[in-house]
Amino acid sequence: MALPALLQDAMTEPFLFKASARLVDFMRQADEPGLINLAAGIPGLDALPTAALTQALQNAVSKEGSRLFAYHHPEGDHPLRELLADRLRSRGASVRGPELFTTTGCTQGLSVLLSVLVRPGDVVACEAPAYYGLLEILSEAGARILPLAVRDAGGIDLDAAEESLARWRPRCLVVCSSLSNPSGATLSEAARGRLVEICRRLGVRIIEDDIYGELEDGGAPKPLLAFDVGGETVSYVSSFSKSVAPGLRVGVCVPGTLFDQATARKTQQDLHSAVPTEVVLREFLAQGALDPHLAGLRQRNARRRTLALDAVARSFPQGSRVDAPTGGYMLWVRLPQRIDFAQARVLARRENVAFAGGDVFFSEPAAQSCVRLNCAKASEEELVRGIEILGAVLGSLGEASDR
Ligand SMILES: Cc1ncc(COP(=O)(O)O)c(C=O)c1O
């Protein structure tokens, strides 16, 4: 059977990677007026549970008063930590509140763990393609990246990954276990168990990024963390940026046996995360608002994915392929030809459309023929129009390069 293009072209040796995109530019572009933003992985304002969060904020102020504005514990609000541990336990991971700490977004969890584990020149394995924010942290850390090709909607190819991990023995493997960004891939339950077992045997620490787990249409799966014993192999990070509201900046880290080093590093970085938003999230969870909100969010995302998939089928170059993800709001489209993204970005921007070209998620040749579409931010009408405009731009470039 022929290998998918993404796997054929994947590089298999560690190399120093200079991120081609800057997170700061993506973030600045996020709210540009008039722009149909299919680039940044950001939900629209109407996707946020504003009424329930406002209620939670009122509860927070009336319960905590001035304590909301004082210094706090480095590990975060204790009752919130217990609620976060409950949620993970309901997904099969045996975690207690004192074994986790809160973070300022998932970003801080990733950067704390990587700064504890990685020194310049160390090898770090990650998915190819991978989230550009992660690539930027790794590139700043001077890590040599060992890419593990994402095979299809089921995630990294475990046979190839096992061989590669055994050969290079990286310091750690960073993997987004559900609805990975940008590929949309989700590891099956069997693959989760096998990956943890492979890494346990080889002594490779996994950093599991579970930021999209709660967006799975079928409910959040067992995290990789649930397959670990004694915190020796898996360190877990997530946040509520995708499932509740990114502006809260509340995340969680379960470091396992790295707990002491990770909490010390977190405290060096910012003493503790902001108290008001932690308490708002605690009240939001305590009032039982998360599950009803997630039910609505999953429907919203599914409707938008359907609109976007239809628009891609209608207007993208013939031969474009998308593995429909099992939730979330990103589509990873594989085009039949390589694209000059610098030119495509200029042409799309002229028509007020921004998108993320595959080159920002990895520097391998296959990335040149992929685009990621965020379906969550634009209105539904703009989403469809934006995809049609982009389809026409990509089609015109393909025709030019075919001539
Ligand atoms: C895979 C992944 N990890 C981490 C982050 C950053 O999350 P946060 O906003 O909670 O810092 C993102 C944001 O898009 C992401 O896609």
The ligand as an ORCA input file, in Angstrom:
! r2SCAN-3c Opt
* xyz 0 1
  C      -1.890     22.209     20.980
  C      -1.915     23.500     21.731
  N      -1.273     23.585     22.904
  C      -1.260     24.732     23.613
  C      -1.897     25.857     23.158
  C      -1.837     27.127     23.972
  O      -2.868     27.112     24.910
  P      -3.150     28.281     25.948
  O      -3.917     29.347     25.219
  O      -3.978     27.649     27.009
  O      -1.855     28.779     26.458
  C      -2.591     25.817     21.947
  C      -3.281     27.007     21.450
  O      -3.766     27.092     20.341
  C      -2.600     24.596     21.214
  O      -3.250     24.485     20.053
*
